[in-house]
Amino acid sequence: MNFMIRSIFAGALLAAAFAASQTAAQSTPAYPTKPIRMIVHSPPGAAPDVVARIIGERLGLALGQPIVVENRPGASGSIALAAVAKAEADGYTLGTMSPPQAVAPSLVPQLPYDTARDLAPVLQTTRAPMILVVRAGSPSRSLPGLVAAAKAQPGRLTYASAGNGTPQHLAVEAFKLRAGVDIHHVPYKGSVAAVTALLGEQVDLVVTTAVTVGPHIQSGKLRALATTGPTRMPEFPEVPTLAELGLTGFDVRDWQGLVVPARTPRPIIDRIATEVAKVLEQPEVKDRLAGIGMEPVTDSDPEAFGALIQSELARWAKVVREAGIRMD
């Protein structure tokens, strides 16, 4: 009798568990069931756009729904992130994020969203160190020589950037603060224009990605003095890092990642993060990213990317304050 009672009781428990699982499955809608838009903070053809399209193409195949890239450049990327923050938190809107958007809260008056409150991190997708270069004919043949020249005549040397708040701008300002030098900033509209100004002898130096200046270094038109990452670049193993040259711990890299509206269900965030991580492991994707000077980040997750965003917000707020950076 006891055995029969236990059997009936166990059967009832199994039936209840099955019914509960069926109810949960029915209450959790399938995802995704329609196209997903990815709002990109740069114009078509710029690095964030290219990275978004490389990832979006393979992510769409993995999820079984197309990823529609929507470009919304302007205001240090805040226009794009404002659109993401205001979207439905249902997993059908992704946004790209990079250093300019980490510095935007310190530069853009009355930002239309709160980065920590209104956005949820998914994962970091790429990173790229930069290279400090001068013209081949520059009297500064090494970083110590450049620092000595800048200290001898404060404000005389000039550097070009891709614009206020860009990684190229922030890297030099961080370098100036650490090295104790005064070098005048001349913003241009994009990295190509900045490098063209350097080649045309309109400025004295530029810090930018290897994909932009690599050909000019190899042709002998530009001289690389240092790189901005924690380790030497495989493409230029003979070029030391700024950390090696005395700026201990210096690490400024361009990076990109994906965010979604806050309150997006965690299972959806995890699904996207998992599929993007798989995409970044694909050899063809790695090759395509390497072709534009980007290294895929294959060990990121929502927590790691959230920690990076918070550290970058604090870091660049300090640099903006100490260097007196303005948007104009």
Beta strands, then each sheet from edge to edge (+ up, - down):
strand 1: 36-40
strand 2: 67-71
strand 3: 93-97
strand 4: 119-135
strand 5: 158-161
strand 6: 184-187
strand 7: 205-209
strand 8: 222-227
strand 9: 253-261
strand 10: 295-296
sheet 1: 2+ 1+ 3+ 9- 4+ 7- 5- 6-
sheet 2: 2+ 1+ 3+ 9- 4+ 8-
sheet 3: 2+ 1+ 3+ 9- 4+ 10-
end
